Amino acid sequence: MPQQYEQRSDQILGPAKSFAYGGSFDIGVRYIFSNRVGVHVGWRGQAFNGNDLWFSQGPLFNLSVALGGK
């Protein structure tokens, strides 16, 4: 069986695509305890294409606290 050689380089030297496009989406629930405190939990996914196609996802958690006067 003949030997095969495969080479891959992820390093980009010089100008390449400089414009990336894609999108993100959030799915979540927000609960407001009072006029001052709220909680948001959910999931975020992102996909974008530049030099390669990338996809990421993960949980979200946010606590909001209003500061100051009325």
Secondary structure, 3 states (H helix, E strand, C coil): CCCCCCCCCCCCCCCCCCCCEEEEEEEEEEEECCCCEEEEEEEEEEEEECCCEEEEEEEEEEEEECCCCC
